[in-house]
Amino acid sequence: MGKNINMKVVLLAGGFGTILSEYTNTIPKPMVKINGKPILLHIIKFYAKYGFKNFYIALGYKGEIIRKFFKKKISNLNINLVDTGKNTMTGGRLKRLKK
């Protein structure tokens, strides 16, 4: 559908998800399911549909759950998981992804 875009996509997935606290006591907000799949996967597939292949996901709160989910490879996508700290705010997460 789309062409291969070499640009990197940064997704922030480390917040506490307090608005969805009834779900986020056990899983991080990006892993809340919609139609049986985590929100994070829907977002990645949306970008992939337009040719994006390189993803950097900033992990924090319950990041090990996201890491476990992405142990399996998702068709020809390059997904990089970066632990940016449990209590790090948005600007700090972006700074830690700079490398």
N, CA, C and O atoms as a GROMACS GRO file, in nm:
protein
  396
    1MET      N    1   0.082  -0.119   0.000
    1MET     CA    2   0.000   0.000   0.000
    1MET      C    3   0.087   0.125   0.000
    1MET      O    4   0.084   0.202  -0.096
    2GLY      N    5   0.166   0.148   0.108
    2GLY     CA    6   0.254   0.263   0.114
    2GLY      C    7   0.394   0.224   0.075
    2GLY      O    8   0.426   0.106   0.066
    3LYS      N    9   0.478   0.324   0.052
    3LYS     CA   10   0.617   0.292   0.023
    3LYS      C   11   0.696   0.287   0.153
    3LYS      O   12   0.649   0.333   0.256
    4ASN      N   13   0.814   0.230   0.147
    4ASN     CA   14   0.898   0.215   0.265
    4ASN      C   15   0.954   0.352   0.305
    4ASN      O   16   1.034   0.411   0.232
    5ILE      N   17   0.911   0.401   0.420
    5ILE     CA   18   0.957   0.530   0.470
    5ILE      C   19   1.062   0.503   0.577
    5ILE      O   20   1.037   0.429   0.672
    6ASN      N   21   1.180   0.562   0.561
    6ASN     CA   22   1.292   0.536   0.651
    6ASN      C   23   1.286   0.621   0.779
    6ASN      O   24   1.375   0.611   0.863
    7MET      N   25   1.183   0.702   0.793
    7MET     CA   26   1.168   0.787   0.911
    7MET      C   27   1.135   0.702   1.034
    7MET      O   28   1.070   0.598   1.023
    8LYS      N   29   1.181   0.748   1.149
    8LYS     CA   30   1.156   0.675   1.274
    8LYS      C   31   1.029   0.726   1.340
    8LYS      O   32   1.002   0.846   1.341
    9VAL      N   33   0.952   0.633   1.394
    9VAL     CA   34   0.830   0.668   1.467
    9VAL      C   35   0.858   0.645   1.616
    9VAL      O   36   0.899   0.537   1.656
   10VAL      N   37   0.835   0.748   1.696
   10VAL     CA   38   0.854   0.739   1.840
   10VAL      C   39   0.717   0.731   1.907
   10VAL      O   40   0.631   0.815   1.884
   11LEU      N   41   0.699   0.629   1.989
   11LEU     CA   42   0.574   0.611   2.062
   11LEU      C   43   0.604   0.611   2.212
   11LEU      O   44   0.688   0.535   2.260
   12LEU      N   45   0.535   0.697   2.284
   12LEU     CA   46   0.552   0.706   2.428
   12LEU      C   47   0.456   0.609   2.495
   12LEU      O   48   0.335   0.625   2.484
   13ALA      N   49   0.509   0.511   2.564
   13ALA     CA   50   0.426   0.407   2.624
   13ALA      C   51   0.466   0.381   2.769
   13ALA      O   52   0.462   0.267   2.815
   14GLY      N   53   0.506   0.487   2.840
   14GLY     CA   54   0.559   0.464   2.974
   14GLY      C   55   0.481   0.528   3.087
   14GLY      O   56   0.519   0.514   3.203
   15GLY      N   57   0.373   0.598   3.054
   15GLY     CA   58   0.296   0.667   3.158
   15GLY      C   59   0.218   0.571   3.247
   15GLY      O   60   0.208   0.451   3.219
   16PHE      N   61   0.164   0.626   3.354
   16PHE     CA   62   0.092   0.542   3.451
   16PHE      C   63  -0.052   0.511   3.408
   16PHE      O   64  -0.113   0.418   3.462
   17GLY      N   65  -0.107   0.583   3.313
   17GLY     CA   66  -0.242   0.554   3.265
   17GLY      C   67  -0.348   0.570   3.370
   17GLY      O   68  -0.439   0.487   3.380
   18THR      N   69  -0.339   0.675   3.450
   18THR     CA   70  -0.431   0.691   3.564
   18THR      C   71  -0.576   0.710   3.521
   18THR      O   72  -0.666   0.676   3.598
   19ILE      N   73  -0.600   0.762   3.403
   19ILE     CA   74  -0.738   0.781   3.358
   19ILE      C   75  -0.808   0.647   3.339
   19ILE      O   76  -0.929   0.636   3.359
   20LEU      N   77  -0.733   0.546   3.300
   20LEU     CA   78  -0.789   0.412   3.280
   20LEU      C   79  -0.750   0.318   3.394
   20LEU      O   80  -0.722   0.200   3.372
   21SER      N   81  -0.747   0.371   3.516
   21SER     CA   82  -0.692   0.295   3.628
   21SER      C   83  -0.760   0.160   3.652
   21SER      O   84  -0.697   0.068   3.706
   22GLU      N   85  -0.885   0.147   3.614
   22GLU     CA   86  -0.949   0.016   3.634
   22GLU      C   87  -0.884  -0.092   3.548
   22GLU      O   88  -0.895  -0.211   3.580
   23TYR      N   89  -0.817  -0.053   3.439
   23TYR     CA   90  -0.745  -0.147   3.354
   23TYR      C   91  -0.596  -0.148   3.387
   23TYR      O   92  -0.531  -0.253   3.385
   24THR      N   93  -0.542  -0.030   3.415
   24THR     CA   94  -0.397  -0.015   3.425
   24THR      C   95  -0.338  -0.058   3.559
   24THR      O   96  -0.219  -0.040   3.582
   25ASN      N   97  -0.419  -0.113   3.647
   25ASN     CA   98  -0.364  -0.172   3.769
   25ASN      C   99  -0.285  -0.298   3.736
   25ASN      O  100  -0.192  -0.336   3.808
   26THR      N  101  -0.323  -0.364   3.625
   26THR     CA  102  -0.258  -0.490   3.589
   26THR      C  103  -0.176  -0.482   3.460
   26THR      O  104  -0.081  -0.558   3.442
   27ILE      N  105  -0.212  -0.390   3.370
   27ILE     CA  106  -0.140  -0.376   3.244
   27ILE      C  107  -0.118  -0.227   3.214
   27ILE      O  108  -0.193  -0.144   3.264
   28PRO      N  109  -0.017  -0.192   3.133
   28PRO     CA  110   0.001  -0.053   3.095
   28PRO      C  111  -0.106  -0.011   2.994
   28PRO      O  112  -0.158  -0.094   2.919
   29LYS      N  113  -0.137   0.116   2.991
   29LYS     CA  114  -0.242   0.168   2.904
   29LYS      C  115  -0.226   0.126   2.757
   29LYS      O  116  -0.326   0.092   2.694
   30PRO      N  117  -0.105   0.128   2.699
   30PRO     CA  118  -0.092   0.089   2.558
   30PRO      C  119  -0.131  -0.056   2.530
   30PRO      O  120  -0.151  -0.094   2.415
   31MET      N  121  -0.142  -0.138   2.634
   31MET     CA  122  -0.178  -0.279   2.615
   31MET      C  123  -0.326  -0.306   2.639
   31MET      O  124  -0.370  -0.421   2.630
   32VAL      N  125  -0.405  -0.202   2.670
   32VAL     CA  126  -0.550  -0.219   2.682
   32VAL      C  127  -0.600  -0.260   2.545
   32VAL      O  128  -0.562  -0.201   2.444
   33LYS      N  129  -0.686  -0.360   2.541
   33LYS     CA  130  -0.728  -0.416   2.413
   33LYS      C  131  -0.853  -0.348   2.356
   33LYS      O  132  -0.947  -0.314   2.427
   34ILE      N  133  -0.848  -0.330   2.224
   34ILE     CA  134  -0.961  -0.285   2.145
   34ILE      C  135  -0.976  -0.387   2.034
   34ILE      O  136  -0.881  -0.414   1.961
   35ASN      N  137  -1.094  -0.444   2.022
   35ASN     CA  138  -1.118  -0.552   1.924
   35ASN      C  139  -1.016  -0.664   1.938
   35ASN      O  140  -0.971  -0.721   1.838
   36GLY      N  141  -0.980  -0.696   2.061
   36GLY     CA  142  -0.893  -0.810   2.089
   36GLY      C  143  -0.744  -0.786   2.071
   36GLY      O  144  -0.665  -0.878   2.091
   37LYS      N  145  -0.703  -0.664   2.035
   37LYS     CA  146  -0.561  -0.633   2.016
   37LYS      C  147  -0.524  -0.509   2.096
   37LYS      O  148  -0.607  -0.419   2.111
   38PRO      N  149  -0.400  -0.502   2.148
   38PRO     CA  150  -0.357  -0.385   2.224
   38PRO      C  151  -0.362  -0.256   2.141
   38PRO      O  152  -0.335  -0.258   2.021
   39ILE      N  153  -0.396  -0.146   2.207
   39ILE     CA  154  -0.400  -0.016   2.141
   39ILE      C  155  -0.267   0.010   2.070
   39ILE      O  156  -0.266   0.061   1.958
   40LEU      N  157  -0.157  -0.023   2.134
   40LEU     CA  158  -0.025   0.000   2.077
   40LEU      C  159  -0.007  -0.070   1.943
   40LEU      O  160   0.052  -0.014   1.851
   41LEU      N  161  -0.058  -0.189   1.931
   41LEU     CA  162  -0.048  -0.263   1.805
   41LEU      C  163  -0.131  -0.196   1.696
   41LEU      O  164  -0.089  -0.191   1.580
   42HIS      N  165  -0.249  -0.145   1.732
   42HIS     CA  166  -0.332  -0.072   1.634
   42HIS      C  167  -0.256   0.050   1.581
   42HIS      O  168  -0.257   0.077   1.461
   43ILE      N  169  -0.189   0.123   1.670
   43ILE     CA  170  -0.114   0.242   1.630
   43ILE      C  171   0.002   0.204   1.537
   43ILE      O  172   0.022   0.269   1.434
   44ILE      N  173   0.076   0.101   1.572
   44ILE     CA  174   0.188   0.057   1.490
   44ILE      C  175   0.140   0.013   1.352
   44ILE      O  176   0.200   0.049   1.251
   45LYS      N  177   0.034  -0.063   1.347
   45LYS     CA  178  -0.018  -0.112   1.218
   45LYS      C  179  -0.068   0.004   1.132
   45LYS      O  180  -0.057   0.000   1.010
   46PHE      N  181  -0.124   0.108   1.196
   46PHE     CA  182  -0.167   0.226   1.122
   46PHE      C  183  -0.049   0.291   1.050
   46PHE      O  184  -0.056   0.321   0.931
   47TYR      N  185   0.060   0.314   1.125
   47TYR     CA  186   0.179   0.373   1.065
   47TYR      C  187   0.240   0.281   0.959
   47TYR      O  188   0.283   0.328   0.854
   48ALA      N  189   0.244   0.153   0.986
   48ALA     CA  190   0.300   0.057   0.891
   48ALA      C  191   0.223   0.057   0.760
   48ALA      O  192   0.280   0.038   0.653
   49LYS      N  193   0.093   0.078   0.769
   49LYS     CA  194   0.008   0.083   0.650
   49LYS      C  195   0.055   0.193   0.553
   49LYS      O  196   0.037   0.182   0.432
   50TYR      N  197   0.116   0.297   0.608
   50TYR     CA  198   0.165   0.408   0.526
   50TYR      C  199   0.315   0.400   0.500
   50TYR      O  200   0.376   0.498   0.456
   51GLY      N  201   0.375   0.284   0.527
   51GLY     CA  202   0.513   0.260   0.490
   51GLY      C  203   0.616   0.279   0.599
   51GLY      O  204   0.735   0.257   0.575
   52PHE      N  205   0.576   0.318   0.718
   52PHE     CA  206   0.672   0.334   0.826
   52PHE      C  207   0.712   0.196   0.878
   52PHE      O  208   0.628   0.109   0.897
   53LYS      N  209   0.842   0.176   0.900
   53LYS     CA  210   0.893   0.045   0.941
   53LYS      C  211   0.974   0.048   1.070
   53LYS      O  212   0.991  -0.055   1.134
   54ASN      N  213   1.025   0.166   1.109
   54ASN     CA  214   1.114   0.179   1.225
   54ASN      C  215   1.043   0.246   1.342
   54ASN      O  216   1.004   0.363   1.333
   55PHE      N  217   1.026   0.172   1.450
   55PHE     CA  218   0.953   0.221   1.566
   55PHE      C  219   1.041   0.218   1.690
   55PHE      O  220   1.116   0.123   1.712
   56TYR      N  221   1.032   0.323   1.769
   56TYR     CA  222   1.100   0.332   1.898
   56TYR      C  223   0.993   0.355   2.003
   56TYR      O  224   0.922   0.456   2.000
   57ILE      N  225   0.981   0.261   2.094
   57ILE     CA  226   0.878   0.268   2.197
   57ILE      C  227   0.944   0.295   2.331
   57ILE      O  228   1.025   0.216   2.379
   58ALA      N  229   0.907   0.408   2.391
   58ALA     CA  230   0.961   0.448   2.521
   58ALA      C  231   0.881   0.378   2.631
   58ALA      O  232   0.762   0.404   2.650
   59LEU      N  233   0.949   0.288   2.703
   59LEU     CA  234   0.883   0.210   2.807
   59LEU      C  235   0.905   0.273   2.944
   59LEU      O  236   1.004   0.342   2.967
   60GLY      N  237   0.812   0.246   3.032
   60GLY     CA  238   0.822   0.292   3.171
   60GLY      C  239   0.738   0.201   3.257
   60GLY      O  240   0.776   0.086   3.283
   61TYR      N  241   0.624   0.250   3.303
   61TYR     CA  242   0.532   0.177   3.390
   61TYR      C  243   0.491   0.045   3.325
   61TYR      O  244   0.435   0.043   3.215
   62LYS      N  245   0.517  -0.064   3.394
   62LYS     CA  246   0.484  -0.200   3.347
   62LYS      C  247   0.538  -0.230   3.207
   62LYS      O  248   0.476  -0.302   3.129
   63GLY      N  249   0.654  -0.173   3.177
   63GLY     CA  250   0.717  -0.192   3.047
   63GLY      C  251   0.749  -0.336   3.015
   63GLY      O  252   0.756  -0.374   2.898
   64GLU      N  253   0.769  -0.418   3.119
   64GLU     CA  254   0.801  -0.560   3.096
   64GLU      C  255   0.686  -0.632   3.023
   64GLU      O  256   0.710  -0.729   2.952
   65ILE      N  257   0.564  -0.585   3.042
   65ILE     CA  258   0.449  -0.646   2.973
   65ILE      C  259   0.455  -0.615   2.824
   65ILE      O  260   0.427  -0.701   2.741
   66ILE      N  261   0.490  -0.492   2.790
   66ILE     CA  262   0.506  -0.454   2.650
   66ILE      C  263   0.623  -0.529   2.589
   66ILE      O  264   0.614  -0.579   2.477
   67ARG      N  265   0.734  -0.538   2.662
   67ARG     CA  266   0.853  -0.609   2.614
   67ARG      C  267   0.819  -0.756   2.586
   67ARG      O  268   0.861  -0.811   2.483
   68LYS      N  269   0.744  -0.819   2.674
   68LYS     CA  270   0.706  -0.960   2.655
   68LYS      C  271   0.619  -0.976   2.530
   68LYS      O  272   0.636  -1.072   2.455
   69PHE      N  273   0.526  -0.882   2.508
   69PHE     CA  274   0.438  -0.889   2.391
   69PHE      C  275   0.517  -0.881   2.262
   69PHE      O  276   0.486  -0.952   2.166
   70PHE      N  277   0.621  -0.795   2.258
   70PHE     CA  278   0.696  -0.774   2.135
   70PHE      C  279   0.814  -0.869   2.119
   70PHE      O  280   0.898  -0.848   2.031
   71LYS      N  281   0.823  -0.973   2.201
   71LYS     CA  282   0.926  -1.074   2.180
   71LYS      C  283   0.906  -1.143   2.047
   71LYS      O  284   1.002  -1.183   1.981
   72LYS      N  285   0.782  -1.156   2.007
   72LYS     CA  286   0.755  -1.214   1.875
   72LYS      C  287   0.768  -1.104   1.770
   72LYS      O  288   0.722  -0.991   1.791
   73LYS      N  289   0.830  -1.137   1.659
   73LYS     CA  290   0.854  -1.041   1.551
   73LYS      C  291   0.723  -1.009   1.479
   73LYS      O  292   0.642  -1.098   1.455
   74ILE      N  293   0.706  -0.884   1.447
   74ILE     CA  294   0.588  -0.843   1.370
   74ILE      C  295   0.634  -0.813   1.228
   74ILE      O  296   0.716  -0.723   1.205
   75SER      N  297   0.581  -0.888   1.136
   75SER     CA  298   0.617  -0.883   0.993
   75SER      C  299   0.695  -0.761   0.948
   75SER      O  300   0.643  -0.650   0.942
   76ASN      N  301   0.818  -0.782   0.918
   76ASN     CA  302   0.917  -0.688   0.863
   76ASN      C  303   0.916  -0.547   0.925
   76ASN      O  304   0.946  -0.450   0.856
   77LEU      N  305   0.883  -0.536   1.052
   77LEU     CA  306   0.891  -0.408   1.121
   77LEU      C  307   1.009  -0.412   1.218
   77LEU      O  308   1.038  -0.515   1.278
   78ASN      N  309   1.075  -0.299   1.233
   78ASN     CA  310   1.187  -0.288   1.326
   78ASN      C  311   1.135  -0.215   1.451
   78ASN      O  312   1.119  -0.093   1.451
   79ILE      N  313   1.110  -0.291   1.557
   79ILE     CA  314   1.055  -0.235   1.680
   79ILE      C  315   1.163  -0.237   1.788
   79ILE      O  316   1.211  -0.342   1.828
   80ASN      N  317   1.199  -0.116   1.833
   80ASN     CA  318   1.302  -0.099   1.935
   80ASN      C  319   1.235  -0.056   2.065
   80ASN      O  320   1.164   0.045   2.069
   81LEU      N  321   1.257  -0.132   2.171
   81LEU     CA  322   1.197  -0.102   2.300
   81LEU      C  323   1.305  -0.040   2.389
   81LEU      O  324   1.411  -0.100   2.410
   82VAL      N  325   1.278   0.079   2.442
   82VAL     CA  326   1.377   0.152   2.520
   82VAL      C  327   1.319   0.181   2.658
   82VAL      O  328   1.217   0.248   2.671
   83ASP      N  329   1.386   0.129   2.762
   83ASP     CA  330   1.342   0.157   2.898
   83ASP      C  331   1.382   0.299   2.932
   83ASP      O  332   1.501   0.330   2.941
   84THR      N  333   1.284   0.386   2.951
   84THR     CA  334   1.312   0.527   2.979
   84THR      C  335   1.283   0.564   3.124
   84THR      O  336   1.285   0.682   3.159
   85GLY      N  337   1.256   0.465   3.208
   85GLY     CA  338   1.236   0.491   3.351
   85GLY      C  339   1.090   0.499   3.390
   85GLY      O  340   1.009   0.558   3.319
   86LYS      N  341   1.058   0.442   3.502
   86LYS     CA  342   0.919   0.436   3.548
   86LYS      C  343   0.861   0.573   3.579
   86LYS      O  344   0.745   0.599   3.546
   87ASN      N  345   0.938   0.661   3.640
   87ASN     CA  346   0.886   0.791   3.683
   87ASN      C  347   0.926   0.908   3.593
   87ASN      O  348   0.909   1.023   3.631
   88THR      N  349   0.978   0.879   3.476
   88THR     CA  350   1.023   0.983   3.383
   88THR      C  351   0.904   1.051   3.317
   88THR      O  352   0.807   0.986   3.278
   89MET      N  353   0.912   1.181   3.304
   89MET     CA  354   0.806   1.257   3.238
   89MET      C  355   0.832   1.260   3.087
   89MET      O  356   0.936   1.211   3.040
   90THR      N  357   0.739   1.316   3.011
   90THR     CA  358   0.744   1.313   2.864
   90THR      C  359   0.876   1.365   2.808
   90THR      O  360   0.939   1.297   2.727
   91GLY      N  361   0.919   1.484   2.850
   91GLY     CA  362   1.044   1.541   2.799
   91GLY      C  363   1.164   1.453   2.828
   91GLY      O  364   1.252   1.439   2.743
   92GLY      N  365   1.167   1.393   2.946
   92GLY     CA  366   1.276   1.304   2.983
   92GLY      C  367   1.277   1.178   2.898
   92GLY      O  368   1.384   1.128   2.863
   93ARG      N  369   1.160   1.128   2.866
   93ARG     CA  370   1.152   1.009   2.780
   93ARG      C  371   1.209   1.040   2.641
   93ARG      O  372   1.287   0.962   2.586
   94LEU      N  373   1.170   1.154   2.588
   94LEU     CA  374   1.222   1.193   2.456
   94LEU      C  375   1.373   1.212   2.459
   94LEU      O  376   1.443   1.172   2.365
   95LYS      N  377   1.423   1.272   2.565
   95LYS     CA  378   1.568   1.294   2.576
   95LYS      C  379   1.642   1.161   2.582
   95LYS      O  380   1.748   1.148   2.522
   96ARG      N  381   1.586   1.063   2.653
   96ARG     CA  382   1.651   0.932   2.664
   96ARG      C  383   1.647   0.855   2.532
   96ARG      O  384   1.728   0.766   2.510
   97LEU      N  385   1.553   0.890   2.445
   97LEU     CA  386   1.545   0.826   2.313
   97LEU      C  387   1.640   0.890   2.212
   97LEU      O  388   1.661   0.834   2.104
   98LYS      N  389   1.695   1.003   2.245
   98LYS     CA  390   1.778   1.078   2.151
   98LYS      C  391   1.893   0.997   2.092
   98LYS      O  392   1.925   1.012   1.974
   99LYS      N  393   1.954   0.909   2.175
   99LYS     CA  394   2.065   0.825   2.126
   99LYS      C  395   2.019   0.740   2.011
   99LYS      O  396   2.098   0.663   1.956
   0.00000   0.00000   0.00000
